[in-house]
Amino acid sequence: MSDNREPEEQPNPWMKSLFVWGGIFLALLLAVSMFGGSREAPGTTIAYSDFKERVESGAVEQAAISPDVITGTLGNGERFSVQRVEGDDRLFEQLDAAGVDYTGEPAEGGNVLLMILIQTLPFLLILGIAFFALRQVQKGGGAGGAMGFGKSKAKLLTEKQGRVTFEDVAGIDEAREELQEIVEFLKDPQRFSKLGGQIPKGALLVGSPGTGKTLLARAIAGEARVPFFTISGSDFVEMFVGVGASRVRDMFEQAKKNAPCIVFIDEIDAVGRHRGNGIGNSNDEREQTLNQLLVEMDGFEANEGIIIIAATNRPDVLDPALLRPGRFDRQVVVPIPDIDGREKILAVHMKKVPLAPDVNPRTIARGTPGFSGADLANLVNEAALLAARRNKRLVAMQEFEDAKDKVMMGTERKSMVMTEDEKKMTAYHEAGHALVSLNEPASDPIHKATIIPRGRALGMVMRLPERDNYSYHRDKMHANLAVAMGGRVAEEIIFGHDKVSSGASGDIQYATDLAKNMVTKWGMSDKLGPLMYEQSQEGYLGMGATQRTMSGADTNKLIDAEIKRLVEEGLKRANDILTDQEDKLHLLAQAMLEYETLTGEEINQLMKDGKLDRPDAPSGPIPVAPSHGSAVPKAGRRFGGDNEAPQGA
């Protein structure tokens, strides 16, 4: 994703350091070996005159002559050594005359170079260590140098790391078209400048996690073929004050040298939050970093040819000065894909997978509402892994269905041993959810019901909407409250008041949260009116914390009473349905005990005909006589699939 100027291949810093220190260690060993004491000659030390006399008398049998010492063996086998005297030119003539076998050569020439090397080696060693340390201190790289913590950690992506284009981005056509203009600016700036247009300085990608913000930014660089620097918002902030601002300055200096280029800041909310909301005064490290970023993006110095692209899933926490035109000129929303977008995303990821003829991306897209691009990529990968475990050569539709159930509802816990009473309690609980859902017109259709433990749940009813929903109506919310209470009501009807289990804890939490939002945020209480009584708070309360804006005692009491009323109305609606259709409740629960998992179509057929048309169905009607034995109370079963988020299991 860079231009034709291919960056130089940088050596591995760890290997370079290893070679440097290895060389220093070898030099030290050489110095020790050279200076490590005198080489003591073996044998008896004799005087040089005595040695000469023994040579003349024939007592010397062998000699080894070095520049400083003469060693050898006498005729009786005794070893000797003698310090050589310089200037004795007749020594070799005497040895030849006496027939002594000698080796070695006279001290001449190369000895001087060796002595110079020995004398200068310590100084060379000290200079080398000093040069290495100085280079580390003055190094220009980011984390490589000892003083490099003030340098930018932005990485330059090249085509070696995989070039991404708009063909690899699917399902977010509107966002892609909006960013296509930036690509055209980078390719042909004169086309716009001759009409007075200026290149955008920045684009903020806003969207839920997994929607493809980072992939979209890489595609812009891939299409424009310009240098692409990437950095995370958390890379700016360190414990040292001023480091973040220094890294911002260095990042823009690098970008100016490679202009025109793109700088991508991922998770910019780590450094771009509202000033004044953090702990400490306005001079803290994060705010200094943000101030420097604001100045660099639109200050006195013009940064021509540098386009900043940032991504976040929390635009509400960003500082207003960061979002104004001239810094981030445009905000591009990267949404959760609709059914057509999901089909295109699946087609992109399925190119890498050998598919069976029965695989239909449109069918899979219809069954995955609310899935992001990352969720769909994970779905395709899970299906491929399932096919590999089953020793298949092609990935069939069955693998995609099983992978979808695994992603949406969790992995089957087949090794979990449940007693018969627990299975029966779970079957009636899930049958209660399913039966209330069938009798609530505003409820989403049932996709699947199971009493096989999945994830943290002992059983689950999964519902999927018929189409993508972008808003929810009052009647649907009341239907969801009734469906949520269906499991608890079924337990009480069948097993009695004292045998109600803790398995409905997740249902109660869901119903309470839904009723609370209806009253405090969505204005669906006639007594309280269309007012917001609760809003999310930032700062000390942290992300996701809420606080009531009208905190009067009477108002709070009325809010709590309305929440309780809405949940109890859902409980009453579920009780009326299950009491009137108790025979169908028994029928559905017994079928779930028999088959463990039923699809939505099978549940509808069972309610209509009283039997199931499937190969493993027993002959005759399904027995419906319930057993009112005791059940072991349990925790952890969830109201699966009845959350508003279609993928929430």
N, C-alpha and C positions, 0 to 999 in steps of 0.2 A: 503494500500500500504506500509505497514511497515513490519518489520520482526516480529519474535515471541515475541519480547520484547514490550509488550503493554505499552505505556506511561501512567503514572498515571493520573487519572481524576483530572483536576485542578478545584478548586472551583471558583465560580463566584466572581471576585474581588469586584464588587459592593455590593453583598450580604454580603461578609466578612466585608467590611468597615461599612455597615449598622449595623451589629451585634456588632462590636467594639464600634462604637459611641453610639449605644443604651445602651450597658453595662455601658459606662462612664456616660451617662445621668442618668441611674437608680442609680448608685453609688452616684452621686451628690445629687439626691433627698433623698436618705437614709441619707446622711450626714446632709443635711439641716433639715430633720425630727428629727435627733438625737441631733443636736446642736441648733435646732431652739427654744431656750428659755425654761424656766422652766415650768413644768406643774402646773399651779396654782390650788390649791385645792378649791373646791366650799364651800360656806357658811362662817360663822363667825369663825375667828381664835381665839382659846382660849389657855390658858397656860396648860401645861401637868398636873400640880398639880390640876388645876381646873377640868380637865377632869377626874382625879382619884376620886376626891370628888364626882362628878356627877355620876360616875359609882357606888360608894358605896351607894349614896342616891337613886339609881334607876331611875335617870332622863334620862339616855341614853337608847334609844330603839334599835338602830341598829348601827353597826360599821363595817368599811372596813379597814383592817389593811394591809399596805404595808411596805416595808423595811424602808421607810423614813417618811411617813405621815399616820396619822389615820384620816379618814373622817367618818361621820355618821349623824344620825338624833336623836334629842332629843325627849322627850315624847310629847312636844307641837308642833312637826313638824318642828322645826327650824333646819337648816343644820349647821354643825360645822366641823372644821378641826383643827388638832393639830399636831405639830412637834413631832415625836416619839423620846423618849430618850432611848439610848442603855443601856443594862444591867438590865432592869426591868424584872426579871424572873417571878414575881408574877402577871403580867398583865393578862394573860389568865385565871389564877385561879380566879382573881377578876371578870373578865367578866362572867365566868361560874357561880360564886356565885350569881351575880346580875341578871342572866338570860338574858344577852344581846345577841341578835342575831348578830354574827360577822362572817366575811369572811376574807380570806387572810391567809398568813403564815409568819412565822418569817424570817428575813433577814439572809439567809445562802447561801452557795455554789455558784451556777451558776451566780450570780451577778458579780463576779470577771471577768469571761470570757467576759461578755458583756462590762464591762468597758475597758478591754484590746482591744476589737475589736473597740470600739468607739475611743480610743486614737490612734490606729495604722491605721485606715481607711484613713485618709488624706495622710499619707506617701505611703500606698499601691496604692492609686489613682494616685499620682504623678509619682511613679515608672512605673505604667502601661502605662500612657500617654507617658513617655519618651521612654519606650521600643517600643511602637507602632511607634513613630516617627523615632527612630533609625532604625527599621526594614524597614520602607519605604525608607529611604535614602540608606541603604545598600542592597536593594533588587536586585536580580540578573536578573529579568525579564526585557523585553524590555520596553514597555510603562507603566508597572504597577508601577514602583518605581519613586520616585520624582527625583532621579538622574539616571534613567534608559534610558535617551534619547540617550545615546551612545551605547546601546545594540542593537543587531540585531533584526529586526522585522520578520525574516523568520519564517514561520509556518510549522510545521511538519504535513503532511497529513497522515491520517491513513485510513484503510479500512472502518471505520465507515462513512467516507465522500463519499463512493462509489468507489469501485475498478473498474478501467477502464483498458481494455486490448486491444490488437491489433484487436480483433474481433469487437470492437466498433468504430474502425477507418477504414473508407472505402474511396475509390476514390483517394488515394495518395499512391499507391502500391510501387513506386520507393523510395519515402522518407521512408516508413515503412521498406522496406528491408534494406536500408542503416543504419537505426538505430537498426535493429535487432542484428547487430554485437555487439553493446554496451550491449544489454541484455545478449548475450552469454558471454561476458567478465565478467559481474557481476555474472553470474551463475557458470561459470567454468573458472576462470582466469588461472589455470594451463595449460589448453589446449592451450592457446596462448603463455604463458610465456616460456614454454619449447622449443618453436621455436624461442625465442628471441623477440617476439612481446610484446609491451607495451600497457596498457589500454589507450584509448584516454582520454585526459584531458578535452576536451570540444567539444560541437557540437552546431553550430549556426543554428537555424531554421529560414529561410528567406521565406517570402511569403506575399501575400496580406492579408488585414484584413478578418477574417472569414474563412480562409482556413483550420484551425484545428491545428495550431501550439501548442497551450496550451494543447489541447486534446491529441496530439501525445506525448507530454512530460509526461503527466500523464499515458499514456498507457505504456511507457517505464518502469516507476516505478512499474506499476501494474504487468507487465510481470516478472520483475526481483525480485519483492517482497523485495525491500530494502527500507530503510527510504528515504523519499522524502520531501525535504525542498523547499518551494516556497516563492518567494519574488518579488516585483515589483521594477523596476529600480528607480522609484521616491521615494521609501521608504528609500533610502540611503541619499538623499540630504535634509538638513535642513538649517535653517538660521544661525546656529552656526557653525563656522569654525572648521573642524576636526571631526564633528559628523559622517559624511558619512564614512570616513576612519576607525573610531572606529567601526562602524557597520559592515564594511567589515571584519575586524579582528575578531570580535565576531562571525560572521556568519561562518567563516572557523573554529573557535575553536569548535563551536557546531557540525559542520560537521565531524571534526576529531574524536570526541567522538562517533559518530554513523557510522563511516566508516565500510564497503563500503556504500556509499549513493549517492544520486543525489541531486544537488542544481539547482533549476530552477529559472532563472532570466527573468521575463517577461518584455517586452518593455525596453531592455537594452540600447536603443539609448537615454533614458533619462539621463543616466550617462556616456555612452561610446562614446560621440561625439568627433569629431576632437579636439585635444587640440590646444588652441591659437585662436579659432574662436569666443569664447564667449566674453561677455563684462567683462572687468577687466583683470588683469595680470594672469600669469601662476600659481599663488598661490591661485586662487579662490577655493571655496569649492568643486565644481563639479570635477575639475581637480585633486585635492588631492584625492578624492574618486576613480577616475579612476586609478591614480597612485598606490594606495593601492591594487586595484583589480588586476592590472597587476602583482604586486609583489607576491600576494597570489597565482595567477594561475600558474606562472612559475618564481619563485625567487630562493633564496638559499635554502629555506626549501622545502622539497618535501611533497606534499599533496597526498599521495598514497591513492587510493580508493575513492577519491572525484571526481565525474564527474560533470562538469558545463554544463548545457544546457540552452541556452539563445534563446529568440525569438525577432524578430524585423521585421517590414515591411519597414525599411529604412536602408538597409545595406550600402548605399552610404555615410552616414554621420558618420559611425563608425571610430574610430581611427585605423590606420593601425597596430599599435602595438598590438591591441586587436585581430586582425584577423589572426596573423601569426601562423604557426604550433607550437605546444607546448602550446598554450593557447586554441584557438579554432582550433582543428586539422582538423575539417571537417565542411563544410558549406552545409547544407541540404536544398534544395529548395523545398518548399511546394507549388505547383502550384494550379491554378484554375483547378478543375477537368474537364476532357473531358466527352463525352457522356457516356462512359462506367462507369467512376467514378461517374458521377451524378446518374446513375441508381443504383449503389451499395449504395451510400449515402442515396438515397430515400428509398431503401429497409431497411436500418438500422433504419431510423426514422419512417417508416410505421409499424414497428413491434408493436409500442405502440398504433396504431390507428386501430379500426375496419373498414375494407375496404369492399366496395361493390364489386361484381364480375366484374364490368366493368372497374375497375381501372387498368391501365397499366403503371407501372413505366417507361418503355422504351419510351412510347409516351410523358410522362411528361418530361423526360430527354431530348428528342429531342427539346422540345419547351422552354427549359430554358438554352440556351447557355450563358456562362459567369457567371452563378450562382456559388457562393462559397458554401462551406458546411453549413455555417451559414444561407445563403439565402435559401437553400433547406430545412433546419430545420424550418425556419420561414414559408416557403410555406406550409409544411405539417401542421404546427400548425394553420395557417390561415384557411386551408381547414377544419380542425376539428372544429374550432370555428364557421365557416359558417354552417356546418352541425348541430351543437348544436343549433344555433339560428333558424334553420329551423325545429327543432324538429325531426331530423332524427336519426335512430339508427346506420346507417352505413354511412361512408364518401364515396360518389360516385365521379365519374369522373367529374361531373358538378361542384362540390365544388372545385376540384383541378383547373379546368379551370377558375372559378371565382376568386379563390385565386391568380392564376398566373396573371390575369389581374389587380387585386388590387395591387400586389407587383410591377409589371412592369409599370403600367400606373397610379396608384393612385386610391383612393377611389372615387366612383361615387358621384357627388354632385347633388343629385336628387332634393334637396330643392332649388337649384339656379334657379331663374326665368329669362329667356332670352326673349327678344322681338323677333318678327318674323324676323325683319331685322338682328338682331344679329345671329340668327340661320341660316339664309340664307347666310350671310357672312362667317360664320364658315363652312357651308357645302361646299361652293365653294372653300374655302381655303384648306380644307382637301382633296377635290376631286382633286384639282390641284396637291397636293403632290402625291396622289395615281396614277393619270394618267401619270405623268412624270416617276414615278417609274416603271410602267408597260412598258413604252417605252424605258427604259434604260436597255440594256441587262446585264450590270455589277451590277445592283442594286439588293439588297436582296429581296426575295419575301415578299409580304404584308401578314402579319398575321391577322391584324384587323384594321379597320378604324371606328372611332366613332365621333359623335358631342355631346356626353354626356360629360359635364364637369367632369374632373377627376383631382384631386390634384389642381395644379395651372393653368392647361390648360383648355381652353374652348372646345377644340377638339384635336384629335390626330390620326396619322397614325403610326401604329406599324409594323415594319419590322423585320423579324427573318431570320438569315442565314440558308442555307440548311445544313451546316455542321460547325464544329468548325473551326474558322479562327485564324491563328496565325500570319499572316501578311496581308497587304492590298496592292493592286496593283494600279498603276496610273489610269487605266481606272475606277476602282471602286471609287476612290476619286473624279474624275471628274463627275461620275454619282451621287455621294452623293451631290456634289455642285449643280447640276441641280435639284435634288429632293428637296433640301432645299429651293431653290428659287421658286419652283412650286406654293406654296401657295400665295406668293406675286404677282406673275405673273397672277394667276387666278383672284385675286381681281381686278387687274388693267384692265384685259380684260373684265370682266363682269360688273364692277361697275364704271370704269373710273379712270383716273389718280388722280382726286381730292378726290376720295372716298377710296383710299388705307388706310388701318387701321394700327394701331401699333401692331397688332397681330403677325406680322412677326419678332418681335424683337429677339425672341429666335432663329429663323431660320438664321437671319443675323449674330448673334453672333457665331452660330455653323459654318456657312460657312466661316466667317472671320478667326476663329481659325484654321479650317482645311487648308485653303489656306496659312495661316502664317506658319504652321508646314511644309507644302509641300515645301515652299520656304526656310525657315531658318534652318530646321532640317533634312529633308529627301532628299534634293538635287534634287527636281523635277521641277526646273526652268532652262530652257535652257540658259537664259541670265546670271544667277548667277552661274550656274555650281554646281557640287556635293560637296559643302562646307557647314559646319555648321556655321551659322551666329548668333546663339542664343543658350544659354545653361542655365540650372538651376543653381542658386546660393544659397549658404548657408551663414551662419554668419549673418550679420546685415540685409541682405535683407529678410531673413526668408525662411521658407519652401515654395516651389512652385514659388518663385520669379524667373524671368528670366532677362538676361542681354545680349545685343548683343556684340559678341566678336569682330566684325569688325565694329567700330562705325564711320567710315568716313561719311561725309555728302553725298557724291555722292552714296556711297553704301547704306546708309539708304534710300535715295530717290528712288533708284532702287528697293530695297526690297518692299517698300510701293507700287510702281507702279506695281510690279509683283503680289502682293497680290490682288490689285484691279482688275488686268486683269483676274486672275483666277476666282474671284467671278463673274465678269461681263460675262465671258464666260459661266459659269453655268446659269446665268440669261438668256442669249441669247438662250442656248439650251432648257431651259424650255419654253421660249416664242415661239420658233419654234414649239415645240410639241403641246402646248395647242392651238396655233392659228390654226394649221392644223386640230386638233381634237376637235374643240369647241363644236360640237354636242355631243360627248361622255362626255365632261366636264359637259354639262347640264344634260345629262342622269344620270351620277354618282352623281351629287349634288342633284338632285331631289330624287334619291333613298335613299340617306343619310337623307334627310329631312323626307322621308316617314318612314324609318325603324330605323334611328338614329345610328345603329351599323351594319356594314357589315363585314363578314369574307373575307379573301383573296380569297377563292374559290367562294364566291358569287360575288365578284367584277369581277373576271375573267369570270364568267358565264354571268354577265350583259354586259360586253364589247363584248362578243362573240355573245350572242343571243338577246340582247336588252331587256331581261326580267329576272325575278328571279323565280326560282322554289322553293318556300317555302310556308308553309301553310297559312301564313298571307298575301301573295302577292295579290294585287287587280287584278281583271280580266282585261285583255287587257294590252297594253303597258303602261309604266310609263310616265306620262306627262312630257314634257321637256321644255315647254314654260317658260323662266325665267322672273322674275320681276326685273326691274332695279331700284327698290326703293332705297332710301337712307339708309345707314347703320350707326349705331352709332360706332365711333371709340372706340377701346378697347385695353387693354393691358393684357398681362399675358398668351396668348395662345402660346403654345410651339409647335415646330416641333417634335412631338412625334415619337419616335421609329427610327428616322433617324440618331441618333448618332452612332459613330463607336462601342461603347460598346453595345453589343447586348441587355443588360438589361436596358439601359438608355432610360427612357421614356420621 
